[in-house]
């Protein structure tokens, strides 16, 4: 029986999050190129901010800065991503 520690599970979920984010962003980029759809562009950038940039920010800031900077930087990337996704949805409704 394989016993996974909490750190291993967290690392596994982080890798899964990065892979899923990369697949979704790639599909959004393909949709943008095919249809030249601005909402799809903002949706892809927003998802990239929430998954790829947020995780990269967490990793880099946890190495370079103290622990008190990790959460705010990661949350700033996530809030930016959510704002872009909201803008994409609102923009799509107008067209």
N, C-alpha and C positions, 0 to 999 in steps of 0.2 A: 504494500500500500504506500502510495506517495503522500508524504506530509508536506504541504506547502506552508511556509511561514507567511505572516502578514506582509512582509516586505516583498517576498516573491510574488504574491498575489497582486500587490500594488504595481510592481514592475510589469507584470503580465498585462494588467489592465491598461497601463500607460502605453505599452507597445500596441495593444489592440486599438486604443483610441487614436494613436498616430496613424495606423494603417487605414482605419475606417475614414478618418479625416482626409487622408491623402486620396483615397478612392473617390470620396464625394467631391472633393475639390477638382480632381481630374475630370469627373463627369460634368461638373458645372462649367469648367473651362471648355470642354468639348461642346456643350450646349451653347455657350456664348459664341464660340467661333462659328458654329453651324448656323445659328439664327441671328447673330449680332444683337442679342437681347441684353440690354443694360441691367434689368433686374437679375438675370442669371449671373452676370458678372459680380454684382454686389452680393448676391447670395453666396457665391463661391468664395469671395474675399472674406465675408463674415464668418463662414464656416471655418475657413483657414485660420482666422484670428482666434476663434473659440477653441480649436483643437491644436493645430500645429504651433502657432505663435504662443499661445498660453502655456503649452507644455515646454516649449523651448525656453520661454521666459522663466518658468519655474526652475528648470534645470540650471540655467546659467546664473540666475540671481541667487540660487541656493549655494552655488560654489563661490561667487564673487562677493556677495553681500551678507550681512547678518540676517538671521531668520525673520526679523521684523519687516524686511523689505520684500520678502518672497510673496506673501499673499497679496499685498496691494498691487504689485506689478502684474501678477497673473490675473487678478480680478479686473484690472484696467484693460488688459487684452480681451478678456471675455466680454466686458461691457461694450467695448468697441465693436466686437464681433456681433453681439446681439443688436446693437444699433444699426449696423450695416444690413443685417437680415431683416430687421423691421423696415428699413428704408426700401429694401428690395421688394418686400411684400406690398408696401404702400405704392411704390412706383409701378408694380405690375398691375395693381388695381386701376391705375389711371390710364393705362394703355389698352 
